[in-house]
């Protein structure tokens, strides 16, 4: 039951993401309004952002399906391969957008390091499944998968700090970036700890 509710929540989040980015604000006007440094080629930036959104959504969905639904080994491998491709696509597009991240260098550098950590954890997961070590494969996939929730936590924290505490949105966004990393790391290690106790 919990798995179904979590999948439903992820579906709603993806629906919201696509509605905002492709229907309500396709030019990313509100998002760009908070940036210190605007992209030099806005058309190219918007295209990359849309591709980034699609890849990140595929990573979130395929990762969730592999963790939360029972299926056959072949389907698990197919979803895993699609997840790896989506992670790579998300990282590449994020690298293009990082220099203009809201908050400047203090966030762009963190985003770049986070993307490297995402690649590294995904690589470790693949390496361990090739070595037939299922436990280590799962643990590294958990560490990889939680990074999919970075965008959600960044914007949630930024919104709460801005709306409730009236913190400047730029500063709230910076707190959101760093806060999301702490939350993701904590969730991953707690998930691994709980799995080990079962």
C-alpha positions in Angstrom: 0.0 0.0 0.0 2.8 2.4 0.9 4.5 1.8 -2.4 1.3 2.6 -4.3 0.9 5.9 -2.4 4.5 6.8 -3.0 4.2 6.1 -6.7 1.0 8.2 -6.8 2.9 11.0 -5.1 5.7 10.8 -7.6 3.2 10.8 -10.5 1.6 14.0 -9.1 5.0 15.7 -8.7 5.9 14.8 -12.3 2.5 16.0 -13.5 3.1 19.3 -11.6 6.6 19.6 -13.0 5.5 19.1 -16.6 2.5 21.4 -16.2 4.6 24.3 -14.9 7.6 23.8 -17.3 5.7 23.1 -20.5 2.2 24.7 -20.1 2.0 27.4 -17.4 5.4 28.9 -17.8 7.2 27.4 -20.9 9.6 30.4 -21.0 10.6 29.8 -17.4 9.9 33.5 -16.7 9.5 33.2 -12.9 12.5 30.9 -12.5 14.8 33.1 -14.5 13.6 36.2 -12.6 15.6 35.0 -9.5 18.9 34.4 -11.3 21.9 36.6 -10.8 23.3 35.7 -14.2 20.9 35.2 -17.1 21.9 32.7 -19.9 23.5 34.3 -22.9 21.4 32.3 -25.3 18.0 32.0 -23.7 16.5 29.8 -26.5 19.3 27.2 -26.1 19.0 27.3 -22.3 15.3 26.7 -22.4 15.8 23.8 -24.8 18.4 22.2 -22.5 16.2 22.8 -19.5 13.3 21.0 -21.1 15.6 18.1 -22.0 17.0 18.1 -18.5 13.4 18.0 -17.1 12.5 15.0 -19.3 15.7 13.1 -18.4 15.3 13.8 -14.7 11.7 12.7 -14.8 12.6 9.5 -16.5 15.2 8.8 -13.9 12.8 9.4 -11.0 10.1 7.3 -12.6 12.2 4.3 -13.6 14.1 4.4 -10.3 10.8 4.4 -8.4 9.4 1.5 -10.5 12.4 -0.6 -9.9 12.3 -0.1 -6.1 8.6 -0.1 -5.5 7.0 -2.6 -7.8 7.5 -6.4 -8.2 8.6 -7.4 -11.7 10.7 -9.8 -13.7 14.4 -9.8 -13.9 14.4 -8.7 -17.6 12.1 -5.7 -16.9 14.3 -4.7 -13.9 17.4 -4.7 -16.2 15.6 -2.7 -18.8 14.4 -0.1 -16.3 17.9 0.0 -14.8 19.4 0.7 -18.2 16.9 3.4 -18.9 17.6 4.9 -15.5 21.4 5.0 -16.2 20.8 6.7 -19.6 18.5 9.2 -17.9 21.0 9.9 -15.1 23.7 10.6 -17.8 21.4 12.8 -19.7 20.4 14.8 -16.6 24.1 15.2 -15.6 25.1 16.5 -19.0 22.3 19.0 -19.2 22.8 20.1 -15.6 26.4 20.8 -16.4 25.3 23.2 -19.1 22.9 25.0 -16.8 25.0 25.1 -13.6 27.0 28.3 -14.4 23.7 30.3 -14.3 22.3 28.6 -11.2 20.3 30.8 -8.8 22.7 31.9 -6.0 25.8 32.0 -8.2 29.0 30.0 -7.7 28.0 28.8 -4.2 25.3 26.8 -5.8 26.7 26.1 -9.2 29.8 24.4 -7.7 27.6 22.3 -5.4 25.4 21.3 -8.3 28.5 20.1 -10.3 29.8 18.1 -7.4 26.3 16.6 -6.8 26.1 15.5 -10.4 29.5 13.8 -10.1 28.3 12.1 -7.0 25.2 10.9 -8.9 27.4 9.5 -11.7 29.7 7.8 -9.2 27.0 6.2 -7.1 25.2 4.9 -10.2 28.5 3.6 -11.5 29.1 1.8 -8.2 25.6 0.3 -8.4 26.3 -1.1 -11.9 29.7 -2.3 -10.9 28.4 -4.3 -7.9 25.5 -5.9 -9.9 28.1 -7.0 -12.5 30.0 -8.6 -9.6 26.7 -10.3 -8.5 26.8 -8.4 -5.1 23.1 -7.7 -4.7 23.3 -6.0 -1.3 25.9 -3.5 -2.3 24.2 -3.0 -5.6 21.0 -2.1 -3.8 22.7 0.2 -1.3 24.5 2.2 -4.0 21.2 2.4 -6.1 19.5 3.8 -3.0 22.2 6.5 -2.7 21.8 7.2 -6.5 18.0 7.2 -6.5 17.6 9.7 -3.6 19.4 12.3 -5.7 16.4 12.3 -8.0 14.5 14.2 -5.2 17.0 17.1 -5.1 14.9 19.4 -7.2 11.8 18.7 -5.0 13.6 19.4 -1.7 15.4 22.5 -3.1 12.2 24.2 -4.1 10.3 23.0 -1.1 12.9 24.4 1.3 13.3 27.6 -0.7 9.5 28.1 -0.8 9.1 27.6 2.9 12.0 29.9 3.9 10.8 32.6 1.5 7.0 32.4 2.3 7.2 31.8 6.0 10.4 33.5 7.1 10.4 36.2 4.4 13.9 35.2 3.4 15.2 36.6 0.1 14.4 34.0 -2.5 18.1 33.9 -3.7 19.3 33.1 -0.2 16.4 30.7 0.4 17.4 28.8 -2.7 21.0 28.5 -1.6 19.8 27.1 1.7 17.5 24.8 -0.3 20.4 23.4 -2.3 22.5 22.6 0.7 19.5 21.4 2.8 18.5 19.0 0.0 21.9 17.4 0.1 21.7 16.8 3.9 18.1 15.4 3.6 19.0 13.1 0.6 22.1 11.7 2.4 20.1 11.2 5.6 17.3 9.5 3.8 19.6 7.2 1.8 21.6 6.0 4.9 18.4 5.6 6.9 16.8 3.5 4.1 20.0 1.4 3.9 20.0 0.9 7.7 16.3 -0.1 7.8 16.8 -2.5 4.9 19.7 -4.2 6.7 17.6 -4.8 9.8 14.9 -6.7 7.9 
